[in-house]
């Protein structure tokens, strides 16, 4: 099973998530302000 992390920007917020295709599952790992989400 291979999982890849994705990022999307929504306004001033960043959402980090990964998709697991084999079981049709989306994990939202973190939602936060762009200046804080990577700390």
N, C-alpha and C positions, 0 to 999 in steps of 0.2 A: 504494500500500500504506500503510495507516494502522496504526500500532502504539501501544498505550496501555500505560502502566506501572501495575501493580497492586501492592498491599501486603497482606500477611496477617500477623497476629501469632500466634505459636505459643509459649505460655508467656512467657518473658522475651525471646524472639527475634523479629526482624522479617525476613520474606522479601520481597524486592522482585523482581518478575518481569514479563514481558510475554508476550503471546500473539499469534502471527501466524497468523490464521485461514486465510489463503490457502494455506499449506503445512503446516497442522496442527503447529505448532512452539511449544513453551513454552521461553523462555529464563529461567533463574534468574540474575538479575543480581547479587544480593548476599544473603548470609545473615549476620546478626550480632546481637549484643546490642542491644536497643532504644536504649540510651543512646549507642551508637557508630555505628550503621548509617548515619546521615544526615551524618556528619562528613566 
